[in-house]
Structures are given as C-alpha cells and as structure tokens.
C-alpha cells in the first residue's frame, strides 16, 4: 500500500471523525435537551410525618419530605414554590380530602433556600411546617381524627404545576408516642 492512500485515508477519517458539533440552535431541540434535566414529578416521601406535642399528643409540626424526579426517576433540585395543604380525612370517599386545615407556601428560589431545605444524603427536600390551626382550635375538625391528607403542589418558574397527595396516619404516630412514654 502506498503512502498517498494512507495519508488521504487518515485525512478523510480525521475530517469525518473530528467534526465538533456546534451549539444547538433549533428551539425544539433545546427544549428536549433541557427537559432531560427538569423535574417530571414530585413525590411526598413516606418518611413524612406529623411531630406530636408530648403534652397533649396533638400534631404541632409537619415534617414533609419531598423528592423531585426527572424523567429517569433520578432526584433533581428544583427552583420554585411549594404549596403544602393539610386536609382532614374523609372516610369512604373517592376524594379523601375533607376540610382544609392549614396552608403553607415554601419558596425555594435561591442558593440559601437550597442550603436550608435540601438534604444531600437523602437527595430530597425537608420542610418543617408549624401547624398553627390545630393548636389554636384544640385539634382536627373531627376530634380524635386518626388520618389527614397532605396535598403538595410544586409551581415551576415557567408556570407548570406538579402535584402529589399523601395520607398521614396520625394514629400510628400517637401509638408510637404513647409507647415511648412507657
């Protein structure tokens, strides 16, 4: 084999293999690339619970664990506002949400918010929400209620909304508090 075919073959292979792609200019292609990294769902994790007051056994704080996930199911950080709504529990209903008990708005908009709420180990957000309504009125609307419903809405900066709903079992937590006191 002569030197000329080897040199020409090398130049041609280099020209074909070394083309660097330019920036993505197509708006649709950019949107698809960005969508790979954006949250596609939010989940209230089962670690979510009401912290009960040791004096009266009533919920005094809600500790909410939230994981935002991309289209692959991997955890991602987000920016935006989380609305957390606590409802009484309606038995034997297609929609378990009864009367709204409490509403919180949690903003995750800057670096300080990320540091405050993001748990690096668990790869999720932790929100500690004070339950004012129950404390001021002496308990849930149905006194002795053993369940409550938490509705979480994540509002993205571009106007989209992602939701999740979770039923809290307060009875199990009361039982755990009683066992801890023994």
N, C-alpha and C positions, 0 to 999 in steps of 0.2 A: 504494500500500500504506500502510495507516495505521500510526500509531505503536504502538498496542496490540499488533497481531500481531507486530511486530518485537521489542518488549520481551518478550512472552511466549515467543516463539521463542528469544530469547537466554537467558532464564532457564531454559527447559527444556533447551536444549543444554548450558548450563553445569552444570545439575544432573546430567545424564546423564554428561557427559564428565569431571567433576571428582571423581567418587567415588574416594576413596583406598581401596585395598584394606587391610583390616585384617591383623593377624598371622595366619599360617597356624595354625589350631587343630586341624585334623584330623591325627592322628598319622601316618597313611599318607602324606598329602601332605607332611608334614615329612620323613619318611624318603625319599621320592622326591626332594625338593629337595636333601637332604644327599647322596644317592647321586650326584648330578651332580658333586660335588667330591671324592669319595672314590676311592682307588685301586681299579682293577678288575683290574689285572695288574702284576706286576713282571717286569722283563727284565734278565738279565745281558747287558751290552753286549759286543760283540766286541773292545773295547779291553782287556778283562780278560786278565791275563797273569800268569805266574809270573816274578818277578825272580830271575835266576840268579846264584849266587855266582861271582865272577870267578876264585876259586881252584880250585874243583872242578866248576863247571858244574851243580851241583845247585840245585834250587829252594830259595830261602831266605825268600822273601816272596811272598805272593799279593796282587796289586793287583786288586781287584774293583770294577767299575763297574756300578752298579745304577740303573735308571730305573723309577720307579713312574709308572703312567699311569692317567688317569681313563678314563671310557667313550668319550671322544672321541679317545683316543690322545695327549692332551697330558700333559706331565710335571707331576707334583704332588709336593709334600713330604709326608712321612708321619711318624707317630709310632708307635713300637712296637719290636719286637725282630726282628733278622735273624739267622737261624741259617744259617751257611755250613758245608757239609760237603764235604770233599775226599775223593774215592774213587779207587782205582786203576781203570784202564780194562780192561774185559773185552771182548775181541775176539769177533766173530761171535756176538753175543747180543742178544736183544730188549731187555734191560736192561743198558746198558753199565757200570753201577756194580758194581765189584768190592768189595774190602775197604776199609772206611773208614780213611783215613789221618789225618785231622785234623777237629776240630770247633771252631768259633768261635761265640760269641754277641756280637752287636754291638747295643747299646741306643741307640736314637735317641728319647729321651724328653723332652728339654728344649731350651731355646734354645742352650745350649753345645754339645750334640750336633749340632744343625742346623748351627751355625757350623763345627764340626770336620769334618763329613763332606760337606756339600752343596757342590757345585761350581756356582757361579752361571752361569758361561759355558756349561758343558756341560749344565746343567739335570739333573744326576744326582748320586747319591751315590758317593763313592770311599772304599772300605775297604782299608786296608793291614794285612794279616794275616800275622803271623810264622809260618813253617812250622817248628815245633819237632820234630815226629815224624820227618820225613825227615832233619833234621840229626843227630838223636841216633842214628838207626839206619843212617846211611850211604846213604840213598836210598830210592826207592819199593820196595814189596813185590816187584815184579818188576824186578830191577835193570836199568837201561837203558830202562825204560818210556818211551815217547815221547808218551803221552797220559794225561790224568787227567780225571776228571769232577767238576764242581762243582755241588752241589745247593744252591740258595738257597731258604729258607722265610721269608717275611715274616709275622710274627704281629701282628695288629692288636690294639689295646687292648680291643676288644669280642669277641675270641675267634675271629675268622676267620683263615684262612691262605691265602696266595698263594704259589705256587712257580714256579721256573724251574730249568732244568738246562742246563749248558753243558759242552762237551768242549774242554779245553785242549790245544793242540798244543805240547808241550814240545820236540819235535824241531826245529820251525821256530825256536824261541827259542834252542836250543843252536846251531843253524846261524848265527843272527844274531850270537850272542856270539863264535863262532869267527871269523866274517868281520870283526868289529870289532877283534879282536886282531891281524889280519894287517896 
